């Protein structure tokens, strides 16, 4: 009898200890290019200052974007696999690509990042000088893969259209609603994933500010913003999050 009482006592202790295990703290992973994460001292991606807009006592914000990457190279370099390995149910992934995806896909320095246009199932087979064979897909195919694999992990994918470049035409910022922004929206709709039209939200702000003010956000070129510009984009992402229906990520924003 004494033996069983020890076992019962051990079980009670085990159950009691489980009651005090802290619940999983969700993580927000951002994936993308230099407009999301940039280590340059003059230019910043929005994935860094956006952490300040969340209650980080309740959610962990991890910027997994990498400068110079397209959807194709983010996958081929194994960066997506590393993010995928860490995903847990209740996590979130924002995915913003497009700035480095536009070149014709080949094995040259200029084309090594390029993808096929659109959202279809078209492919192009490339053979690298070392004999390695690579199958290149459309932009939409890569985004779709990120979305589906995020969902398979029990996490929430959030497709984000690329931020606009500092290019004005007839007083308005050029938008990406005929290419990468359009394709991102199409995939999100097809896959029933959350979508933030960051391109439009920020472009509307740029239009209101005007070319002279917007130019101050871009110290070196028409793509990369300084910290002030990155904060504008981070705030735009938050505005997009607040507009999402049935997305728990908004619960972790600061009031």
MIMIBA-428660 format. One line per 4 residues: their letters; for each residue x, y, z of N, C-alpha, C. Coordinates in steps of 0.001 Angstrom, whole numbers, always signed. Layout:
% MIMIBA-428660
a> X:Y:Z:X:Y:Z:X:Y:Z | ...
END
This chain:
% MIMIBA-428660
xxxx> +832:-1193:+0:+0:+0:+0:+872:+1250:+0 | +1966:+1184:+785:+2882:+2310:+884:+3501:+2602:-475 | +3806:+1520:-1231:+4397:+1660:-2556:+3472:+2441:-3477 | +2165:+2080:-3465:+1202:+2752:-4337:+975:+4193:-3930
xxxx> +1076:+4471:-2629:+889:+5855:-2168:+2001:+6744:-2697 | +3210:+6209:-2816:+4334:+6973:-3379:+4080:+7273:-4857 | +3554:+6261:-5553:+3258:+6447:-6979:+2173:+7500:-7165 | +1132:+7422:-6319:+38:+8387:-6396:+543:+9794:-6105
xxxx> +1409:+9910:-5104:+1962:+11219:-4743:+2780:+11785:-5906 | +3559:+10924:-6586:+4377:+11359:-7725:+3504:+11842:-8864 | +2385:+11131:-9078:+1467:+11540:-10144:+830:+12894:-9844 | +465:+13099:-8576:-140:+14372:-8175:+845:+15526:-8411
xxxx> +2102:+15297:-8044:+3147:+16313:-8240:+3332:+16611:-9722 | +3331:+15556:-10547:+3534:+15730:-11990:+2408:+16541:-12605 | +1163:+16195:-12232:+7:+16918:-12763:+29:+18368:-12307 | +380:+18586:-11050:+422:+19948:-10515:+1486:+20792:-11227
xxxx> +2625:+20167:-11526:+3692:+20908:-12204:+3285:+21314:-13613 | +2508:+20444:-14278:+2041:+20763:-15632:+1121:+21977:-15630 | +416:+22166:-14557:-520:+23283:-14467:+203:+24623:-14447 | +1486:+24584:-14071:+2251:+25822:-13968:+3189:+26030:-15154
xxxx> +3103:+25159:-16172:+3926:+25336:-17364:+3427:+26549:-18149 | +4309:+27455:-18466:+3928:+28673:-19180:+3422:+28315:-20573 | +2336:+28951:-21031:+1829:+28674:-22370:+2830:+29124:-23428 | +2713:+28541:-24621:+3617:+28883:-25710:+3491:+30361:-26069
xxxx> +4610:+31050:-26092:+4638:+32451:-26504:+4764:+32479:-28013 | +3755:+32959:-28730:+3813:+32923:-30194:+4925:+33803:-30737 | +5306:+33512:-31956:+6358:+34273:-32624:+5821:+34842:-33934 | +6264:+36029:-34252:+6007:+36623:-35559:+7309:+36585:-36330
xxxx> +7336:+35824:-37421:+8507:+35748:-38288:+8258:+36604:-39522 | +9209:+37446:-39865:+9123:+38196:-41113:+10135:+37609:-42082 | +9682:+37329:-43303:+10617:+36878:-44334:+10495:+37831:-45518 | +11598:+38020:-46219:+11605:+38969:-47318:+13014:+39373:-47704
xxxx> +13140:+40585:-48217:+14425:+41078:-48723:+14914:+42249:-47884 | +15784:+43093:-48467:+16386:+44196:-47718:+15391:+45270:-47309 | +14243:+45343:-47970:+13249:+46330:-47566:+12536:+45897:-46282 | +12791:+44655:-45868:+12280:+44149:-44594:+13403:+44082:-43557
xxxx> +14590:+43717:-43999:+15739:+43664:-43081:+16992:+44111:-43810 | +17662:+45097:-43248:+18862:+45641:-43869:+19867:+45996:-42790 | +21096:+45552:-42953:+22135:+45817:-41958:+22967:+47047:-42291 | +22643:+47703:-43413:+23345:+48924:-43786:+23069:+49998:-42737
xxxx> +24071:+50807:-42417:+23918:+51811:-41362:+22997:+52957:-41769 | +22851:+53186:-43068:+22018:+54290:-43534:+20606:+53860:-43885 | +20435:+52619:-44272:+19117:+52159:-44712:+18589:+51047:-43812 | +17272:+51019:-43682:+16619:+50088:-42764:+15428:+49428:-43440
xxxx> +15133:+48201:-43015:+13920:+47535:-43434:+12865:+47671:-42351 | +11595:+47572:-42726:+10518:+47787:-41760:+10413:+46677:-40723 | +11023:+45523:-40993:+10931:+44408:-40055:+11638:+44633:-38741 | +12531:+45637:-38706:+13221:+45948:-37445:+12386:+46866:-36549
xxxx> +11963:+48041:-37021:+11186:+48920:-36130:+9783:+48419:-35809 | +9276:+47454:-36570:+7916:+46990:-36290:+7829:+46280:-34943 | +8955:+45760:-34453:+8945:+45081:-33150:+8493:+46030:-32040 | +8794:+47306:-32189:+8422:+48289:-31176:+6909:+48527:-31128
xxxx> +6194:+48076:-32139:+4750:+48288:-32203:+3956:+47107:-31643 | +4695:+46066:-31203:+4066:+44898:-30594:+4390:+44822:-29107 | +3520:+44170:-28366:+3787:+43889:-26960:+4677:+42652:-26904 | +5973:+42874:-26804:+6917:+41760:-26875:+6971:+40930:-25593
xxxx> +6162:+41293:-24600:+6016:+40402:-23449:+5048:+39269:-23782 | +4291:+39451:-24880:+3294:+38463:-25265:+3611:+37763:-26581 | +4474:+38376:-27395:+4832:+37783:-28685:+6289:+38079:-28987 | +6961:+37118:-29586:+8365:+37278:-29986:+8409:+37675:-31448
xxxx> +9089:+38758:-31771:+9199:+39224:-33150:+10594:+38909:-33667 | +10654:+38119:-34726:+11945:+37682:-35268:+12033:+38027:-36749 | +12981:+38868:-37093:+13150:+39295:-38481:+14066:+38317:-39202 | +13478:+37474:-40040:+14225:+36466:-40777:+14464:+36839:-42239
xxxx> +14148:+38080:-42599:+14396:+38520:-43969:+15907:+38644:-44200 | +16301:+38682:-45473:+17720:+38800:-45816:+17871:+39648:-47068 | +18770:+40609:-46989:+18998:+41517:-48110:+19398:+40753:-49367 | +18893:+41216:-50489:+19283:+40663:-51776:+18570:+39401:-52202
xxxx> +17623:+38934:-51399:+16982:+37655:-51717:+15660:+37841:-52449 | +15389:+36907:-53311:+14095:+36811:-53980:+13373:+35610:-53382 | +12158:+35373:-53822:+11469:+34165:-53372:+12287:+32929:-53719 | +12876:+32954:-54887:+13650:+31810:-55384:+14886:+31550:-54526
xxxx> +15686:+32577:-54269:+16928:+32361:-53518:+16673:+32206:-52028 | +15591:+32792:-51522:+15274:+32579:-50111:+14993:+31107:-49857 | +14390:+30466:-50855:+14123:+29038:-50749:+15362:+28209:-51050 | +16050:+28509:-52157:+17167:+27665:-52595:+18353:+27706:-51639
xxxx> +18507:+28796:-50897:+19612:+28897:-49939:+19293:+28231:-48606 | +18107:+27677:-48477:+17734:+26981:-47253:+17227:+27885:-46146 | +17031:+29167:-46449:+16587:+30099:-45412:+15152:+29815:-44977 | +14304:+29468:-45940:+12928:+29150:-45589:+12859:+27890:-44744
xxxx> +13662:+26897:-45056:+13653:+25658:-44282:+13995:+25920:-42815 | +14925:+26850:-42581:+15311:+27166:-41197:+14154:+27811:-40444 | +13416:+28684:-41120:+12243:+29297:-40488:+11189:+28233:-40233 | +10957:+27393:-41223:+9921:+26365:-41136:+10169:+25418:-39969
xxxx> +11422:+25104:-39732:+11765:+24182:-38642:+11357:+24728:-37277 | +11329:+26045:-37144:+11043:+26654:-35842:+9567:+26978:-35643 | +8757:+26905:-36708:+7357:+27303:-36601:+6567:+26365:-35701 | +5723:+26978:-34897:+4848:+26222:-33998:+3414:+26713:-34175
xxxx> +2450:+25881:-33826:+1053:+26319:-33904:+859:+27631:-33137 | +163:+28558:-33746:-58:+29855:-33109:+912:+30932:-33549 | +1961:+30551:-34292:+2915:+31534:-34801:+2350:+32242:-36035 | +3060:+33271:-36488:+2656:+34043:-37652:+3867:+34250:-38564
xxxx> +3618:+34320:-39865:+4696:+34593:-40827:+4218:+35647:-41819 | +4910:+36783:-41867:+4651:+37747:-42936:+5674:+37496:-44033 | +5224:+37572:-45286:+6109:+37291:-46422:+5985:+38403:-47453 | +7086:+39132:-47658:+7085:+40243:-48599:+8287:+40137:-49531
xxxx> +8010:+39823:-50786:+9054:+39713:-51801:+8618:+40451:-53065 | +9555:+40634:-53968:+9246:+41252:-55246:+10351:+42140:-55780 | +11075:+42801:-54895:+12112:+43737:-55344:+13255:+43054:-56085 | +13525:+41790:-55767:+14644:+41081:-56392:+14200:+39951:-57314
xxxx> +12923:+39874:-57593:+12390:+38756:-58363:+12236:+39044:-59852 | +12457:+40281:-60262:+12042:+40697:-61588:+12906:+40333:-62777 | +14165:+39946:-62566:+15036:+39641:-63705:+14663:+38297:-64339 | +15064:+38139:-65600:+14829:+36862:-66272:+15646:+35781:-65584
xxxx> +15038:+34650:-65213:+15765:+33626:-64449:+16800:+32878:-65294 | +18041:+32926:-64854:+19108:+32129:-65473:+20228:+31964:-64452 | +21372:+31482:-64866:+22464:+31201:-63926:+23515:+32295:-63909 | +23248:+33432:-64558:+24175:+34550:-64511:+23994:+35309:-63206
xxxx> +24915:+36212:-62931:+24812:+37017:-61722:+23532:+37832:-61729 | +23160:+38347:-62904:+21963:+39171:-63015:+20684:+38354:-62896 | +20720:+37116:-63342:+19498:+36318:-63392:+19351:+35265:-62325 | +20317:+35152:-61438:+20283:+34073:-60452:+19135:+34219:-59450
xxxx> +18590:+35451:-59325:+17490:+35669:-58389:+16123:+35671:-59072 | +16124:+35795:-60393:+14883:+35976:-61125:+13955:+34779:-61084 | +12662:+35066:-61178:+11639:+34019:-61216:+10758:+34254:-62438 | +9931:+33277:-62749:+8975:+33448:-63830:+7831:+34343:-63351
xxxx> +7270:+35095:-64264:+6202:+36019:-63909:+4886:+35282:-63688 | +4029:+35886:-62878:+2698:+35336:-62688:+2550:+34415:-61499 | +1481:+33634:-61526:+1157:+32750:-60402:+926:+31309:-60832 | +1215:+31007:-62099:+911:+29686:-62631:+1916:+28607:-62292
xxxx> +1803:+27493:-63001:+2654:+26336:-62748:+3783:+26206:-63772 | +4023:+27244:-64564:+5114:+27196:-65538:+6468:+27026:-64828 | +7392:+26369:-65490:+8728:+26169:-64928:+9799:+26403:-65994 | +11000:+26633:-65530:+12161:+26735:-66399:+13294:+25967:-65741
xxxx> +13882:+25013:-66468:+14954:+24187:-65916:+16294:+24797:-66286 | +17118:+25036:-65272:+18439:+25621:-65466:+19515:+24624:-65048 | +20634:+24637:-65757:+21787:+23824:-65373:+22948:+24755:-65056 | +23403:+24707:-63812:+24491:+25568:-63360:+25836:+25029:-63867
xxxx> +26881:+25847:-63890:+28200:+25412:-64381:+28742:+24167:-63687 | +28355:+23963:-62417:+28840:+22782:-61695:+27992:+21550:-61963 | +27008:+21681:-62869:+26163:+20550:-63209:+24868:+20456:-62424 | +24715:+21309:-61416:+23497:+21289:-60614:+22306:+21744:-61456
xxxx> +21216:+21020:-61348:+20000:+21354:-62092:+19003:+22019:-61144 | +18459:+23135:-61572:+17487:+23872:-60760:+16216:+24121:-61576 | +15091:+23848:-60976:+13808:+24159:-61600:+13277:+25455:-61013 | +13107:+26448:-61866:+12634:+27757:-61430:+11128:+27852:-61677
xxxx> +10418:+28421:-60719:+8963:+28525:-60786:+8523:+29979:-60893 | +7219:+30175:-60902:+6683:+31530:-60922:+6736:+32141:-59524 | +6650:+33456:-59490:+6589:+34172:-58213:+5456:+33629:-57348 | +4301:+33447:-57960:+3152:+32952:-57214:+3355:+31552:-56664
xxxx> +4084:+30732:-57402:+4352:+29364:-56933:+5130:+29395:-55630 | +6149:+30259:-55559:+6966:+30340:-54341:+6152:+30867:-53162 | +5373:+31932:-53395:+4541:+32470:-52320:+3549:+31419:-51855 | +2976:+30701:-52805:+2006:+29641:-52467:+2664:+28558:-51599
xxxx> +3892:+28214:-51922:+4617:+27206:-51139:+4822:+27699:-49702 | +5244:+28959:-49544:+5436:+29522:-48206:+4122:+29503:-47425 | +3034:+29864:-48080:+1727:+29917:-47427:+1287:+28529:-46982 | +1349:+27572:-47892:+862:+26224:-47579:+1694:+25563:-46481
xxxx> +2991:+25740:-46527:+3840:+25096:-45521:+3713:+25786:-44170 | +3418:+27077:-44170:+3144:+27767:-42911:+1872:+27215:-42281 | +839:+27076:-43086:-429:+26530:-42588:-265:+25105:-42066 | +552:+24318:-42763:+760:+22922:-42359:+1384:+22829:-40969
xxxx> +2067:+23879:-40557:+2687:+23918:-39231:+1729:+24465:-38168 | +532:+24831:-38592:-416:+25388:-37638:-198:+26869:-37385 | +622:+27502:-38220:+906:+28928:-38096:+68:+29702:-39113 | +34:+31010:-38971:-784:+31865:-39831:+84:+32610:-40837
xxxx> -116:+32376:-42145:+634:+33112:-43160:-50:+34437:-43485 | +763:+35472:-43647:+251:+36795:-44023:+1068:+37280:-45211 | +448:+37291:-46378:+1120:+37745:-47591:+1104:+39274:-47610 | +2258:+39861:-47905:+2395:+41319:-47896:+2932:+41769:-49249
xxxx> +2262:+42721:-49879:+2783:+43232:-51154:+3985:+44135:-50892 | +4894:+44194:-51857:+6153:+44920:-51700:+5934:+46428:-51541 | +6813:+47049:-50753:+6701:+48488:-50577:+7009:+49184:-51904 | +6400:+50349:-52150:+6666:+51053:-53407:+8057:+51672:-53425
xxxx> +8612:+51786:-54613:+9870:+52500:-54781:+9591:+53996:-54877 | +10618:+54776:-54674:+10482:+56223:-54780:+10548:+56631:-56250 | +9505:+56275:-56968:+9397:+56635:-58384:+8021:+57258:-58599 | +8022:+58541:-58897:+6776:+59265:-59128:+6552:+59461:-60622
xxxx> +5302:+59379:-61019:+4923:+59658:-62400:+3615:+60434:-62378 | +3646:+61616:-62951:+2471:+62493:-62957:+1966:+62750:-61542 | +2929:+62928:-60614:+2576:+63271:-59242:+2139:+62120:-58373 | +2159:+60897:-58899:+1746:+59726:-58133:+2863:+58686:-58105
xxxx> +2980:+57986:-56989:+3972:+56922:-56874:+3545:+55728:-57730 | +4505:+55160:-58450:+4194:+53968:-59234:+3886:+52803:-58302 | +2809:+52107:-58600:+2399:+50979:-57776:+2730:+49652:-58459 | +2632:+48576:-57679:+2940:+47238:-58197:+1668:+46447:-58444
xxxx> +571:+47161:-58746:-704:+46458:-58870:-924:+45809:-60225 | +107:+45831:-61080:+18:+45104:-62348:+998:+43944:-62406 | +1787:+43772:-61346:+2739:+42655:-61335:+2824:+42024:-59950 | +3900:+42297:-59217:+4114:+41552:-57975:+3049:+41810:-56916
xxxx> +2556:+43028:-56838:+1481:+43301:-55894:+213:+42559:-56265 | -87:+42541:-57543:-1261:+41822:-58052:-1136:+40325:-57805 | +43:+39778:-58097:+237:+38334:-57945:+191:+37915:-56483 | +741:+38754:-55606:+687:+38452:-54175:-764:+38392:-53707
xxxx> -1562:+39351:-54142:-2977:+39382:-53754:-3725:+38169:-54290 | -3411:+37779:-55520:-4092:+36637:-56132:-3810:+35350:-55374 | -2554:+35127:-55024:-2204:+33906:-54296:-2862:+33891:-52920 | -2831:+35027:-52235:-3453:+35100:-50912:-4936:+34759:-50994
xxxx> -5603:+35270:-52008:-7033:+34998:-52169:-7279:+33531:-52485 | -6485:+32969:-53398:-6648:+31569:-53773:-6406:+30630:-52598 | -5444:+30984:-51773:-5066:+30116:-50652:-5800:+30467:-49360 | -6695:+31447:-49438:-7438:+31902:-48257:-6482:+32293:-47129
xxxx> -5473:+33055:-47511:-4492:+33565:-46559:-4724:+35052:-46331 | -4255:+35544:-45221:-4338:+36973:-44948:-3486:+37746:-45958 | -3937:+38936:-46309:-3191:+39763:-47263:-3178:+41209:-46803 | -1989:+41784:-46798:-1810:+43207:-46500:-1282:+43886:-47750
xxxx> -2043:+44838:-48269:-1608:+45557:-49464:-719:+46724:-49039 | +478:+46358:-48575:+1443:+47358:-48119:+1810:+48323:-49234 | +1844:+47816:-50463:+2182:+48664:-51598:+1203:+49830:-51709 | -69:+49543:-51602:-1071:+50597:-51725:-1106:+51496:-50495
xxxx> -1041:+50904:-49307:-1126:+51694:-48082:-2:+52724:-48031 | +1220:+52276:-48311:+2352:+53201:-48272:+2328:+54166:-49452 | +1950:+53676:-50628:+1895:+54553:-51802:+911:+55700:-51584 | -211:+55423:-50950:-1175:+56480:-50649:-548:+57535:-49734
xxxx> +255:+57094:-48785:+939:+58032:-47886:+1959:+58867:-48657 | +2709:+58204:-49542:+3701:+58920:-50337:+3035:+59967:-51230 | +1912:+59604:-51823:+1188:+60552:-52668:+807:+61798:-51868 | +338:+61571:-50648:-84:+62693:-49802:+1097:+63550:-49364
xxxx> +2233:+62920:-49127:+3421:+63658:-48687:+4065:+64443:-49824 | +4055:+63858:-51010:+4668:+64508:-52159:+6117:+64103:-52358 | +6641:+64275:-53579:+7992:+63817:-53935:+9109:+64390:-53072 | +9021:+65654:-52722:+10114:+66281:-51962:+10258:+65667:-50575
xxxx> +9147:+65450:-49888:+9193:+64854:-48555:+9609:+63386:-48628 | +9044:+62666:-49582:+9348:+61233:-49706:+10825:+61019:-50024 | +11403:+61919:-50801:+12816:+61801:-51168:+13715:+61747:-49946 | +13292:+62370:-48865:+14082:+62390:-47634:+14169:+61008:-46987
xxxx> +13257:+60114:-47353:+13269:+58760:-46808:+14281:+57854:-47516 | +14759:+58282:-48678:+15604:+57425:-49514:+16990:+58058:-49689 | +17938:+57714:-48826:+19249:+58373:-48842:+20168:+57962:-49989 | +19943:+56795:-50583:+20903:+56325:-51583:+20326:+55945:-52925
xxxx> +19118:+55397:-52929:+18499:+54957:-54182:+16982:+55058:-54045 | +16252:+54480:-54993:+14797:+54605:-54945:+14106:+53422:-54280 | +14889:+52530:-53676:+14320:+51309:-53098:+14444:+51240:-51585 | +15586:+51657:-51050:+15891:+51452:-49636:+15680:+52723:-48820
xxxx> +14899:+52590:-47761:+14587:+53741:-46918:+15554:+53866:-45742 | +15605:+55066:-45183:+16305:+55261:-43919:+15377:+54809:-42796 | +15805:+55029:-41558:+15009:+54550:-40423:+13640:+55229:-40378 | +13596:+56507:-40678:+12313:+57214:-40666:+11352:+56602:-41674
xxxx> +11848:+56315:-42866:+11005:+55689:-43878:+10589:+54281:-43489 | +11500:+53543:-42844:+11179:+52185:-42397:+10072:+52210:-41349 | +10082:+53231:-40515:+9020:+53357:-39503:+7674:+53655:-40155 | +7697:+54433:-41235:+6456:+54688:-41978:+5905:+53371:-42521
xxxx> +6775:+52557:-43088:+6347:+51275:-43649:+5887:+50311:-42558 | +6583:+50313:-41423:+6183:+49447:-40304:+4785:+49831:-39820 | +4530:+51127:-39739:+3210:+51584:-39323:+2159:+51194:-40351 | +2541:+51210:-41624:+1611:+50778:-42683:+1264:+49300:-42530
xxxx> +2257:+48490:-42185:+2005:+47063:-41967:+1020:+46882:-40814 | +1220:+47634:-39746:+322:+47552:-38594:-1091:+47964:-38979 | -1214:+49009:-39786:-2531:+49420:-40257:-3185:+48288:-41049 | -2375:+47590:-41843:-2886:+46454:-42597:-3311:+45314:-41689
xxxx> -2547:+45071:-40634:-2888:+44016:-39681:-4231:+44311:-39025 | -4444:+45562:-38679:-5693:+45942:-38011:-6902:+45748:-38926 | -6683:+45792:-40225:-7787:+45621:-41178:-8100:+44157:-41463 | -7236:+43244:-41017:-7445:+41826:-41293:-8596:+41269:-40465
xxxx> -9388:+40428:-41091:-10482:+39764:-40386:-10004:+38402:-39894 | -10412:+38050:-38708:-10115:+36721:-38147:-8619:+36440:-38113 | -7825:+37435:-37742:-6376:+37239:-37584:-5979:+37668:-36183 | -5502:+36711:-35408:-5187:+36979:-34001:-3952:+37847:-33810
xxxx> -3196:+38095:-34856:-1973:+38886:-34692:-2270:+40264:-34123 | -3427:+40818:-34453:-3762:+42168:-33981:-3870:+42223:-32456 | -4102:+41075:-31810:-4215:+41037:-30344:-2902:+41386:-29661 | -1796:+41257:-30396:-489:+41458:-29786:+99:+42843:-30056
xxx> -665:+43677:-30756:-209:+45038:-31012:-327:+45881:-29748 | +544:+46845:-29593:+427:+47772:-28481:-811:+48647:-28691 | -1401:+49054:-27584:-2582:+49906:-27673:-2202:+51306:-28174
END
